[in-house]
């Protein structure tokens, strides 16, 4: 598989997964309204997993997940607000409302299917 095709597939999966974290269409509409009213999309990620997400020497978050998240926020007409979280608490952080979406490399496993939705 070509690298550009793989990037497109990963990007599509990430975008889809980011917006399927909510459980109902009503909640999704409410969340979208909140994001647009606030003017920011709060994005949860680790920031420690290059080449997907990491910190540059100057402390700025960089790499593929960050680029995708910035593109999603731009498409929504809002600014991205990155919130780093430990991997072990990233789903709990989403459920607690610490961020609106997760844009992080996540492998779906049977034990997480009951608490979250994804398109993988």
C-alpha positions, 0 to 999 in steps of 0.5 A: 500500500502506498504511503499516501493511501495509508495516510488518507485511510488513517486520516479518514479513520481519525476524523471519523473516530473523533466525532463518534466518541459521542453517544447520540445524535442529540448529544453530538449536536449539543457538543457541536453547538458548544464547540462553535459557541466557545470558538475552540475544539478541545482535543485530547491526545498524549503528545508522546507518540511520534510520528503521530503526536509529540512535542517539538524541542520548543514544547509545541505539539507536532506530527500527524495527529496534530495536523489532522486535529488542526484541519478538523478545527479549521473545517469547523471554523474554530481554533484547536485547543490541545489537552495532553493526557496520559494514555491510561486516562484518555478515555476517562478524560473524554467521558469527564468532559476534559476535552471534546474529542480524542485525536490519538492513535487508538486501537479498538479492543473488546474491553473498550467497546462498552464505554466508547464508540469508534469507527475502527 
